[in-house]
Amino acid sequence: MTARVLVVDDLPINRKLLDQRLTAEYFEVITASTGQEALDICARSQCDIVLLDVIMPGMDGFEVCRRLKVDPKTHHVPVVMVTSLDLPSDRVRGLEAGADDFLTKPVADVPLFARVRSLARLKMLGDELRLRAQTTRELGMSDMLMDVIKDDGLNGRILVVDDRPSSSDRLAAALSGQQRVEIEPDPHEALFRAAEGDFDLAIVALGLEGFDALRLCAQLRSLERTRTLPILLLADPDDNGRVLRGLEVGINDYLARPIDPNELVARVRTQVRRRRYTERLRSNVQASMELAITDGLTGLHNRRYLEMHLQSLLDQATARNRPLSALMVDIDHFKAVNDTHGHDVGDEVLREVARRLKASVRGIDLACRLGGEEFVVVMPETDAAVARLVAERIRSRLASEPVASRVAAPLAVTASIGVATFHPEADDAAALIKRADVALYRAKREGRNRVVDDAA
């Protein structure tokens, strides 16, 4: 998706030049000539990044940035200050206003495109998180996601790969009190540490002695454990060609020496925030997957997961010529529990039955709530005789002790269980479950609280 860039500058020639350069790189560009116009545009339309001139008549860039960052509707939009003011105090003032980055006039192509691409990607990640926050609001996850969206990028774990002590020590000093810095001069060891550690950012010096720093960056991008780790490259002023190559390899940002400590702080914070967005997005996707395949009441897998996974287990049993059995478990007289004591007590019974069921089987066994008061257990490497023993163990464990309730007297609970063993030449997933279900109903007809094998 093309990023939309808002260019804010009171001089038409500056707006036109930035518009042309960004459009040539396939960004969508809109422009504003005043601070108020910029605020109005951001309020009524989606912008992915704002390139904001500092010195403007009326409302200057610092004030525009400050207003954008305190408005809940626009606080997530990255703001890059474009300024001819290059004193450290100006950068500090911009940081205090909430600026995400800085570009100094005249703006060269390499830093312009690198900054815009990096921050636009960060913004788009944040947008996806906000959409997920809306859809998970009722699940109690929204506040957690919004906290990450507002992350300040501080207290990150930073790996500095630089074999010049004077340089790495200056980096550590500049980031002291804001980030947790670890220095590794050996690039081979750095690769190992990055893969084994939980870092938020790798800062790599381009001028490593006896080792191609871009090779290290490529290796970091190729490893599963470090594929999403942000990389900030430290380059010399005449290294533009290698910086461009680094961007192709997959670095996220770069800094040219001599390094301004304030600019270093700003860029590190941006990359730490991006890392946290990425990791939380991955975590949220995983959580969504878990929600999709997990029964919310009992914590067991649900029917959907059984339908997805059972055939794989059957294929594996067939390929290895190994036995597999399934149990269909149904709580006896469960409707009477709900009718007499209410659904809250019924839920307590379901949770406790699920707990005892899970405690009765192995880790490799698949225990699912099929729906209502029905449960299924699929047991790889289990023949009919062992399956019946397991079923008897489950039945006995359920019947041996009443289920405690917070709102009712302890309830005696029993279950009927049907057992079916997989026949590769005749069964598919549906047929196996059907045979276990038929055995279950025989157990019901024969008096409940018993185990029946479909071969009996």
N, C-alpha and C positions, 0 to 999 in steps of 0.2 A: 504494500500500500504506500502511495506517495505521501510524504510528510508535507504538511502545510506550514509554511514559514511566514510569520508576520514581521515585516521590516519596518522599523519605526525610526524616522529621521526627518528633521525639519528641512533638509536641503534636498531638492528634487534630484540633483545629479547623483547624490549618494544613494538615494532610493533606487534610481534607475540602474546604477552599476551593480548593486547587490542583486536586484531583480534579475538582470540579464545573466549574471554568473550562476545564481542558484537555479534559474529555469533551465540553463544549459546542462545542469546536473540532474534534471528531472524532478526538482522540487516544485511544489505548487506555492506560488508567492502571492501574498497580499501585502499592501503597504498602508502606512499611516504617517501623517505629517506632524501630528501633535500627540502629546501624552494622553489627553482625554479621548481622542479618536481611537487610540490603541486600546484603552480600557473598554470603550464601547464595543469595538470589534471582538475583543476577547469575551465579553459578556454575552454576545448574541451568536457567536459562531465558534466552531472548534478550531483551535490553533495547536499545533504540535510543538512549536518553539517560537520564541520571540527574540529577534535581534534588535536590541534597544540602544539607540544613541543616548549618551549621557547628557550632553550639553544641548538643551533645547529651550526655547522661550516658553514662559509660563511654567508648566510642570516639567521639571527635569526628569532624567531617566531614573535617578535614585528613588524619587517619589512614586513614579509609575510602577517600578519594581516592587516597592513596599506595598502598594495597594493591591497589586496582583497577588502577592504572597499572603495577604491577610484575608482575602476573599475565598471562602470555601469552594466557590465555583472555578477559581483559576489558580489556586495555590499550587496545583500539581504541574502547571505549565512551565517548562524550563525557560529561564531568561538568561540570555547572553548579553552582557554589557559590551557595546562597541564604542570604544573611547580613545581619544587622543591623550587623555590623562593617564600617565603611566607611573605615577608615584605609588609606593606601597600603601600610603594612607588612603588613596583613592580606591584601591582594590579592597582594603579592609572595609571602607564605607559601603562598597557594593555588596560585600559578603553580609554585612549587617543588615542590608536592605533585603537580602534573600537571593541575590544573584547566584546562578548556578555555574557561570563561567564568564571569562573575559576574552575579548579580542581587541588588539591594539591597532589603531589606524596608522598607516594604510594596511588593510587586511589582505594577507597573501592567500592564495587559493588553498594551499595544503592545510593550514590551520582552520580556515573557514569551513571547508567541507568535512574535515575530521571532527570538529566540534559539533557541527550541525547534525551529522549522521549519528554520532554517539548519543547526544541528548535526545534526538528524535526517537531513537530506539528505546531509550529509557522512558520517555513519555508514553510510547505505545504499550510498553509492558505495564505501566501504571494504569493505563486505560483498561487493559484486559482485566487487571486485578479489581478495578472498581466495578466492572460489569459482573465479575464473579461475586463480589461482595454483595451486590444487589440480589443475586439469585440465591445466595446462602444466608441471607439476613435471618430468616426464620429458623435456621439451624444453629444460631448463636455464634456464627463465625465472622460476622460482618465487622464487628469492632476490632477483632484481631487483624483483619486485612487492612482496615483503614489505618491502624497504627503503623503498619509497614509502609503504606503509601506516604505517610507523613514523616518517615524516618529521616533523621538528621545526618546520617552518614558518619556518625562518630563511633569510636571504640571498635573499629574494624581491626582484623588481624591481617597485617601487611607483610609480605615476603619481599625483601629487597635483594635483588641479585646484582651485585656490583663488587668487582674485585679491587676497587680503589678505596681504601679505608677513609681517606679524607672526604671523598664524595658521599659514601654511604653514611658516615657519621653526621654529615650536614643534613642529609635527608632525615635521619632519625631525630636529630635535634629539632628540625622544623615541624615534625609531626608529633613530637613529644607532648603528652597531655591530651591529645585528640585521638590518636590511633596507637595500636600495639604493634610495634615494628620488630621484625626479626630479620637479621642480615645474614645472607649466605653468599660468600665470594665464589664458591665453586659451582659452576652451572650444572654439572652432573648431579651433585648432591642437591642442588636447588630443585631439579626435576623430581627427584625422589621425595623431597620434603613437601613439595606442592601437591604431589599425588597422595601422600599419606596424611597431610594436615588439612585443617579446615580453614583455609585462608579466604579472605574477602577480596584480595587484590595482590597481583604480582607486579612489582616495579622492576623493570629489566634495563640495565645500562647497555646501550647499543655498542659501546666501545670495549667490550670484554676482551681481555688479552688471550690470544690463542684459541678462541672459540667464537663461532658465529652466533651472535645473540638472536638473529632472526631464526636460526635453526632451533634454538631453545623455544622461541615463541611458537614455531610450527609444531614442535613436540608437545608443548602444553595443549595446543588445540587438537592434537590427534588422540590424546589419552581421554578415556571416558571420565575419569575422576577430575580432570582439569579442563574439560572442553568448554565449560561456561565461566571459568575463572577470568575476570577482567585482567587485561595486561596494559600497563602504562609504560611506554618506552621513553627512556632518557636519551636524547640525541644531541649531537653537536650542531652548531648553526649551519654547517655546510653538508648536512646529512639528509637533505630533502629527498634524494633519490631512494635511499634506503628506508626512509620513513614511509614513503609511498608503497614500497615493497612490503613493509611491515603491515600497512593497512590492508593490503591484499592477503597477507598471511592470516590476519585476523586480530591484530592488536586493536585495542579499544580507544586509545588516546596516546598522546605523546607530549613531552615537554622538551624545549630546546634550552641548552645551557647558554649563559649562566642562569640558574634556576631561581626564580623569585619565590621565596617561601610561601607568600600568600597565594600565589597561583598554584603552587604545589598542593597546598591545603585544600583549595577549591576543587581541583581536579581529582584528588584522592577521595574527597567526600562524595563527589558525583559518581565515581566508579563503585564505591562501597554501597551506596544506595542502589545502584543498578544490580549489583550482585545480590543484595538482599531481596530486591523485587523478583529476580529470576528464581532464587531458591524458594521464596514463598509461593510463587506461581507454581513451581514444580510440586511443592508440598500440597498446595491446594488441589492441583489436578489429581494427585494421589489420593487425597482425602475424598474427592468427588467420586473417584473410582471405587474406593472402599464403601462409600455410602450407597453406590449403585448396586453393589453385590453383597451387602451385609444387611441382615435383618435388624432394624433399629431397636426392637424390643429386647431381643435375646443376645445379640452380638454374634450369633451364628451366621454362616453364609445363608443366602436366600435362594429361592427357586431359580432366579435368573442365573446365579453362579452355578448351581447344580446343572442346569441345562447346558451351560457353556463348557463345564469342566468334565462332566461325567463321560462323555464320548472319548475324551483324551485318555482318561483312565482305562476305559475299555480297550482302546487301541493299544495302549501300553501292555495290558494284560495279555492281549492276543499275540502281540509281537514277541513277548518273552515267554509265552506259554505258561503263564502263572495264574493262579486262582484269584477270584475277586467275588465278594459277596456284598449284598445290600440289605439293610434293615429298614422296614417301615414301622415307625413308632407312633402310636396314637394314644393320647391321654383318655382314660376311661371316664365317662360321665362328665366331660368338661363343660358341656352346656349347662348342667345343673349347678356347677360352681358359679358360673356367670349369673345365672338366674337367681340363685339364692344369696350370693354374697356381693355381686356386682363385678363390673369389668376390672376395677382396680385390683381386686383380689385375684381375679383370673389372670391378670398380667403378672402378679407375683408368682403364681403357680407356673406360668410359662417360663419365666426367667429361671426359677429354681430347677425345673425339669431340664432346661437347656444346660444349666451348670452341671448337674449330675450326669447328664448325657455326655458332655464333653470330658468330664473327669473319668468316664468309664472306657474311653477309647484312646487310641494312640495318636501321636502327632501327625502321622501320615494319613490317618483316616479323615474322610470328609463328612463333617456333621452339618446338616442344614435344617432350617425350619422351612417346611414346604408351604405352610400357610395354616392359619387357625391353630388347632392343637396337634397337627401332624408334623412329624420330623422324619428325616431320612439320614441314615449313616451308610456311607460307601466305604468298604474296607478292602484295599488292595492286599495282595499276598495272603488272602484269607479263604480257606475252603469252607464247605458247608458245616462240618463238625465244629470248627473253631468259631464260625459265625454264630452258631446256635449257643455256644458257651458265652460269647460276648453278649448276645441278646438276653440270656438268662441273668447275666451280671447286671445289665441295665435294668431289667424288670425288678430284680431283687433290690437294687439300690433305690429305686423310686418308691417301692412299697415299704421299705424297712423303716422309714422315718417320715412322720408327717411334715408338711410344708408349713413353716412359720409364716405368719402374716402380721403386719403392723396394725390391721384394723379388724381382724377376726381371729377366732380360735384356730390352733393348728389344724390343718386339713390333711386327711389321709388321701394319698394320691396313688393310683395304680395306672399301668399302661398295658396295652396289648401290642404285640410285636410280630410282624411277618418277616420271614427270612427267605431270601432268594439268592442262589449262586449263579454266577455268569456262565452261560454256555456259548462260547464264541461262534459255533456253527449256526446257532439259531437266534441269538439275542442281539438287539441293538439297545440303546439306552432306554428307549420307551418300553421295550418288551421286558427288560429286567425290572424296572420300577413297577410295571403292571403286575408281574408275577409276585413281587413283594407285597403289593397292595392286595392282591387276591388272598394271599396267606394271612395278611392282617385281618381281613374281614372274616376269614374262617376263625381266627382267634376271638374275634368279637362274638360271633355266633355261638362259639363253644363255651362262653361264660366270662370272657375278659380276663385281664391280669394273667396272661399266659403268652407263651411263644409258640408259633406254628411255622414249620418249614414248608415251603411250597412243594417240596418233594415228598412230604409225608402223606 
